[in-house]
Amino acid sequence: MLLTISAARSPALAVPGDFGYLLHKHPGRVQQFGVYGGIAHVFYPEVSADRCTVAMVLEVDPVALVRGRSGGNDGFVLGQYVNDRPYVASSLLSAALAKVFRSALSGRCAGREELVESALDLTIALPAVPGDPDLVQRVFTPMGWKVAAAPIGLDATRPEWGEAPLVSVTLVGSLRVADALNHLYVLLPVLDDTKHYWVGDEEVDKLVRAGAGWLGTHPERELVTARYLAHRRELTDAATRRLVELDDRLAEDAVDDDESVLSRPLVRLRHDAVLEVVRTLRPASIADLGCGSGALLGSLLALQGVARVIGTEVSAGALSKAARRLHVDRMTERQSERLTLLLSSLQYEDDRLDGLDLVILMEVIEHIDPDRLPAVVGNVFGAMRPRHVVITTPNSEYNVRYPALVEGGYRHPDHRFEWTREQFAAWTRSVGQAHGYEVAVRPVGDSDPQVGSPTQMAVFTRRTGSGDAV
């Protein structure tokens, strides 16, 4: 089983040895790694002034691969020993990739962070991959790869036998190495569609981590998640929900919704409305849940009297963007002590977020599946119980004022719902009554006499002495 990754010389990769530094594998050595089912050999067949190539050969021990198993699902008695697993890229190669290139796959390269973030001119070659050319094109092309997938004949001397269910694949593209490795880590098992190990809940976590920033909006997301998770419906549904939640947090800067030329002023109006509430409430500690790339965090840090600001995200990539946007690396010690960026999900309790004065969910709830929303409400209002909560969300009645929006459509393709003013008011009253909060609903943006404002906001204030949620 063979994989080669080549990087061409570029402004970001002026020295060929830098590629080895990025991969944490020295170009002058042949290294071996014990992995599941065998040994992975890593070496560099090409290191020149113009190009550097790393190769990983996975030597599979078929006996070790099936040791400890009872029975088998192969079509004949020796099928678990005599098969194409040692030669065809599969979940075995994916698992080896994760172990051998763990740091590079995670985007870590101490002292050379700029190299991690640089797009390199890459060529990836896989001599034998399961599937057909169309499937390979469908799963790799959306991430910016130029794909060449050629069918492999069963026997060159017997053309009448036809083609094997395998293809030879070459991928060419300008991408970060971490992104390229994560694409391979997820999609090789998808093409294989036969994982060599038990698929459980932990595989959802692996898929969400590796698919951050690209899988949530992939046109073949359902196919990828289903195959990666061995067609287990409950795991596929859980992964899809988490991927959508994760990737939608990244949309704020791009403003990808269908508000057309009005979108950016409305973003500014939302920020201003939230900041005005913050100035009025004068909190000392604030959390922006689903902070995205940190557009609001900088404004919160600039407010007088705010001693602590927390930004949370389910995406490590989004938090990295927030850190760069806020120039965390250039903050003084006193400034950095006021800011905390946390990897955290709205759907799970996190005791690091207890005891806050104010929590903000700005354009967040509409990205959550309705059947998951009660868990988020229970976490925010029941477990965290801040003194105040500010929530903004679109007013669906206003959508008729956007000519580009198809009738009945949402402002963003991944919105799970959009509420009318009456629906939002009823929901906020229900949440407030259940958890001991007073609530005031107000418009954000220019108000239309017929359909109201484009955005609606609720400000929750915890009742003095209120108990736990009922």
WOKALIN-V804837 format. One record per residue. RES is the residue in one small letter. OMEGA is omega in whole degrees, 0 to 359 (none if undefined). D_FIRST is the distance of its C-alpha to the first C-alpha in Angstrom with 1 decimal. Layout:
RES_OMEGA_D_FIRST ; RES_OMEGA_D_FIRST
This chain:
m_190_0.0 ; l_174_3.8 ; l_173_7.1 ; t_177_10.5 ; i_181_13.8 ; s_176_17.0 ; a_179_20.6 ; a_177_23.6 ; r_182_26.8 ; s_176_29.2 ; p_180_32.3 ; a_183_30.2 ; l_184_27.8 ; a_181_30.3 ; v_182_28.8 ; p_180_25.2 ; g_179_25.0 ; d_179_25.7 ; f_176_22.2 ; g_177_21.1 ; y_180_24.1 ; l_180_23.1 ; l_182_19.6 ; h_177_21.4 ; k_185_19.3 ; h_181_21.3 ; p_183_20.4 ; g_183_22.0 ; r_168_20.0 ; v_185_16.7 ; q_179_16.1 ; q_181_14.5 ; f_174_14.5 ; g_180_14.8 ; v_180_13.2 ; y_175_13.6 ; g_180_12.2 ; g_183_11.0 ; i_175_10.8 ; a_178_9.4 ; h_180_10.4 ; v_178_12.1 ; f_183_14.1 ; y_179_16.0 ; p_183_15.8 ; e_173_18.7 ; v_181_21.7 ; s_180_24.8 ; a_185_27.8 ; d_188_26.4 ; r_177_22.8 ; c_183_20.3 ; t_174_16.5 ; v_179_14.2 ; a_172_10.5 ; m_177_8.2 ; v_179_5.7 ; l_179_5.1 ; e_185_6.8 ; v_174_8.0 ; d_185_11.6 ; p_178_12.8 ; v_178_16.3 ; a_183_16.0 ; l_183_14.4 ; v_181_17.6 ; r_179_20.1 ; g_177_23.1 ; r_175_22.6 ; s_179_25.5 ; g_179_25.0 ; g_182_22.3 ; n_183_22.2 ; d_187_20.4 ; g_177_22.6 ; f_193_23.1 ; v_180_23.7 ; l_185_20.5 ; g_180_18.3 ; q_178_17.0 ; y_183_15.8 ; v_182_15.0 ; n_184_12.7 ; d_184_9.5 ; r_181_8.1 ; p_190_5.7 ; y_189_4.3 ; v_181_5.7 ; a_188_6.0 ; s_176_8.8 ; s_175_11.3 ; l_178_9.3 ; l_178_7.5 ; s_180_11.1 ; a_178_12.7 ; a_178_10.9 ; l_181_11.8 ; a_180_15.3 ; k_186_15.8 ; v_182_14.6 ; f_186_16.3 ; r_183_19.0 ; s_180_21.9 ; a_179_20.6 ; l_180_19.7 ; s_180_23.2 ; g_180_24.8 ; r_176_26.3 ; c_187_27.1 ; a_178_30.4 ; g_180_32.9 ; r_183_30.9 ; e_180_31.2 ; e_178_32.0 ; l_178_28.6 ; v_185_26.9 ; e_183_29.1 ; s_173_28.7 ; a_180_26.8 ; l_177_24.6 ; d_189_23.7 ; l_170_19.9 ; t_180_17.4 ; i_181_13.9 ; a_177_11.4 ; l_186_8.5 ; p_183_8.2 ; a_181_7.9 ; v_177_9.5 ; p_175_12.1 ; g_180_15.7 ; d_183_18.1 ; p_181_19.0 ; d_180_22.0 ; l_179_20.2 ; v_178_17.8 ; q_184_21.0 ; r_185_23.0 ; v_184_20.8 ; f_185_19.9 ; t_183_23.0 ; p_180_25.5 ; m_176_24.2 ; g_178_24.9 ; w_166_21.7 ; k_192_22.3 ; v_169_19.7 ; a_183_18.7 ; a_184_17.0 ; a_178_17.2 ; p_179_17.1 ; i_178_15.2 ; g_178_17.6 ; l_181_17.2 ; d_182_18.5 ; a_180_19.8 ; t_180_22.7 ; r_182_23.7 ; p_180_24.0 ; e_179_26.3 ; w_177_23.5 ; g_187_22.5 ; e_173_19.3 ; a_178_16.4 ; p_184_16.0 ; l_176_13.1 ; v_171_13.4 ; s_190_12.1 ; v_171_13.1 ; t_179_14.9 ; l_179_16.9 ; v_180_19.9 ; g_176_22.4 ; s_186_24.7 ; l_169_23.8 ; r_179_23.9 ; v_179_20.7 ; a_179_21.3 ; d_180_21.7 ; a_181_18.5 ; l_178_16.5 ; n_175_18.5 ; h_179_17.9 ; l_183_14.1 ; y_181_14.8 ; v_193_17.1 ; l_176_15.9 ; l_175_12.3 ; p_179_13.9 ; v_178_16.7 ; l_180_14.8 ; d_180_13.2 ; d_177_16.8 ; t_182_16.0 ; k_184_15.7 ; h_181_15.0 ; y_181_18.1 ; w_180_21.7 ; v_180_22.6 ; g_184_25.9 ; d_183_28.1 ; e_178_26.0 ; e_175_23.3 ; v_179_26.0 ; d_180_26.5 ; k_181_22.9 ; l_181_22.9 ; v_179_26.3 ; r_183_25.3 ; a_182_22.2 ; g_182_24.0 ; a_174_27.1 ; g_181_28.7 ; w_186_26.7 ; l_182_25.9 ; g_181_29.5 ; t_180_30.5 ; h_181_27.5 ; p_178_28.8 ; e_183_26.2 ; r_182_26.7 ; e_179_27.7 ; l_182_24.7 ; v_182_22.3 ; t_181_24.1 ; a_181_24.6 ; r_181_21.0 ; y_183_19.8 ; l_173_22.6 ; a_175_22.1 ; h_175_25.2 ; r_191_27.5 ; r_183_30.5 ; e_178_32.1 ; l_179_29.0 ; t_179_28.4 ; d_180_32.1 ; a_180_32.1 ; a_180_29.1 ; t_180_30.8 ; r_182_34.0 ; r_179_32.6 ; l_179_30.6 ; v_178_33.7 ; e_183_35.8 ; l_187_33.5 ; d_181_33.1 ; d_177_36.8 ; r_183_37.9 ; l_189_36.4 ; a_190_38.7 ; e_182_42.0 ; d_181_41.9 ; a_184_40.7 ; v_186_43.3 ; d_184_41.3 ; d_187_43.9 ; d_178_46.3 ; e_173_49.3 ; s_185_49.3 ; v_179_51.5 ; l_191_53.0 ; s_184_49.8 ; r_174_50.0 ; p_180_53.7 ; l_175_53.0 ; v_179_50.3 ; r_179_52.9 ; l_178_55.5 ; r_179_53.3 ; h_182_52.7 ; d_181_56.4 ; a_179_57.4 ; v_181_55.1 ; l_177_56.3 ; e_176_59.9 ; v_180_59.4 ; v_179_57.9 ; r_180_60.9 ; t_184_63.3 ; l_178_61.7 ; r_179_61.2 ; p_175_58.3 ; a_181_57.3 ; s_185_53.7 ; i_171_51.5 ; a_173_48.0 ; d_184_46.5 ; l_187_44.1 ; g_189_41.3 ; c_181_42.3 ; g_181_39.6 ; s_171_39.6 ; g_182_42.9 ; a_181_45.4 ; l_186_48.0 ; l_180_47.3 ; g_179_48.9 ; s_179_52.1 ; l_179_52.3 ; l_182_52.0 ; a_183_54.9 ; l_177_57.3 ; q_177_60.0 ; g_179_60.1 ; v_184_56.4 ; a_186_55.2 ; r_178_51.7 ; v_180_49.2 ; i_172_46.0 ; g_180_43.2 ; t_178_40.7 ; e_171_37.5 ; v_182_34.5 ; s_175_32.4 ; a_178_31.6 ; g_178_31.2 ; a_179_34.7 ; l_177_36.1 ; s_177_34.7 ; k_178_36.4 ; a_180_39.5 ; a_179_39.5 ; r_180_39.2 ; r_182_41.9 ; l_180_44.2 ; h_181_43.5 ; v_181_43.0 ; d_180_42.0 ; r_178_45.5 ; m_171_47.5 ; t_180_50.1 ; e_180_49.7 ; r_179_52.4 ; q_183_50.8 ; s_178_47.3 ; e_181_49.0 ; r_186_50.2 ; l_175_46.8 ; t_175_44.0 ; l_187_40.7 ; l_170_39.2 ; l_187_36.0 ; s_179_37.6 ; s_179_37.7 ; l_188_41.0 ; q_183_40.3 ; y_181_40.2 ; e_181_43.0 ; d_186_42.7 ; d_174_45.5 ; r_183_45.0 ; l_179_46.7 ; d_170_49.8 ; g_181_53.3 ; l_176_53.0 ; d_186_55.9 ; l_174_54.1 ; v_182_50.8 ; i_171_49.9 ; l_185_47.7 ; m_181_48.0 ; e_183_46.5 ; v_191_44.2 ; i_183_45.4 ; e_178_45.0 ; h_184_41.2 ; i_177_41.2 ; d_182_41.1 ; p_181_44.7 ; d_176_43.6 ; r_184_42.0 ; l_177_45.0 ; p_178_47.2 ; a_177_44.6 ; v_179_44.7 ; v_179_48.5 ; g_179_48.7 ; n_184_46.5 ; v_187_48.5 ; f_183_52.0 ; g_183_51.8 ; a_182_49.6 ; m_178_49.9 ; r_175_53.5 ; p_178_54.2 ; r_182_57.7 ; h_174_56.8 ; v_176_54.1 ; v_181_53.8 ; i_171_51.8 ; t_181_51.6 ; t_180_50.3 ; p_170_51.0 ; n_187_54.2 ; s_179_53.1 ; e_184_56.6 ; y_184_56.3 ; n_180_53.4 ; v_180_56.0 ; r_177_56.9 ; y_184_53.5 ; p_183_53.8 ; a_184_50.1 ; l_180_49.3 ; v_182_49.0 ; e_180_51.6 ; g_181_50.3 ; g_178_47.1 ; y_182_46.1 ; r_177_46.1 ; h_184_42.4 ; p_181_39.8 ; d_171_38.5 ; h_180_42.0 ; r_176_42.3 ; f_169_46.1 ; e_189_49.0 ; w_168_52.4 ; t_178_55.9 ; r_181_58.5 ; e_180_59.9 ; q_180_56.5 ; f_180_55.6 ; a_180_59.1 ; a_179_58.9 ; w_181_55.5 ; t_178_56.7 ; r_181_59.9 ; s_179_58.0 ; v_180_55.7 ; g_180_58.6 ; q_183_60.7 ; a_188_57.9 ; h_174_57.1 ; g_179_60.5 ; y_165_60.2 ; e_183_62.6 ; v_174_61.1 ; a_180_62.2 ; v_182_60.6 ; r_180_61.2 ; p_174_60.1 ; v_183_58.0 ; g_180_58.6 ; d_183_61.4 ; s_176_62.9 ; d_183_63.6 ; p_182_66.7 ; q_187_65.0 ; v_177_61.4 ; g_183_61.5 ; s_181_59.2 ; p_181_55.5 ; t_177_54.4 ; q_185_55.9 ; m_175_55.9 ; a_176_56.9 ; v_181_58.1 ; f_176_58.1 ; t_183_60.4 ; r_178_60.4 ; r_178_63.7 ; t_178_65.4 ; g_181_65.2 ; s_182_62.8 ; g_180_60.9 ; d_179_57.5 ; a_177_56.1 ; v_none_57.6
